[in-house]
Amino acid sequence: MTTINPYIKVFFGLLFILLGLGYIYRPDAIERVNRLIKETFLNDSYVALHRRNWGFLLLLLGGVLVYMGASRALGK
């Protein structure tokens, strides 16, 4: 069984702690970031215009990750 790098655990742990503190103490900043994400990445016109670019990028990343995982699992 593969183990997760401890630095990744620390990074995501700190990220979640900062996000939790942001929700508690600065909800206005979280709302601004949420609005920005909705206006740019989740905008219907943006998705319609750039769907192929994002689709190919995600397929490429997924293929690379599957190859890396399979080659590691098979020991090659």
N, C-alpha and C positions, 0 to 999 in steps of 0.2 A: 504494500500500500504506500502510495506516495504521501509525503508530508508537505504541508504548506510552509513556505518560507516565513520565519518569525517576523521579519521586517514588514511583510505584507500585512500580517495580523496587526502589528503595531500601527501601521499607517491607517488601515481601515478603522481600527479602534479609536484613534485620535480624530479621524474624520467624523465618525458617528458621535463622539463626545462633543465636538464643535458644532455639529448640526443640531444636536439636542439642546445645547446651550443657546444656540441661535433661536430655536423654537420657543424657549422659555423666556429669554431676556430681550431678544430683538426680533419679534415677529414681523415687524415692518420690513426688515431686510430680507427675510425669507419670502414674504409676499412679493417683493420687488423681483427677486430672482425667479420665483414661480411665474410671474407675469412675463418676464423676459424670455423664459423658456417657451411659454405658450405662444408668444408673438413671433419667435424666430423658428424654433425647431418643430413645434407642433402646429404651425399655421397650415391650413389646408392648401393654400396656394403654393406655399414653399414645398410641401410634400409632393404636390402634383408636378411641380417643375423639376424637382431634384430627386425623384423617386428612383430613377435608374442609377444615378451616381451612388446614392446611399445603399441601394440594393447590391450593386456590384462590390462596393467596399465591404459590406457585411458578409457577403458570400466569400470574398477573399479571406477576410479575417477568420471566419468560421472554418474554412478549409485548412488554413494554416494551423489553427488550434487543434482541429481533429487530427491532422497529420502528426503534430507534435505529441499529442496524447497517445495516439496509437503506436507511434514509433517508440515511445518511452515504455508503454505497457508491454510491447512485444520484445523489448530489450535490444533493439537495433541501434 
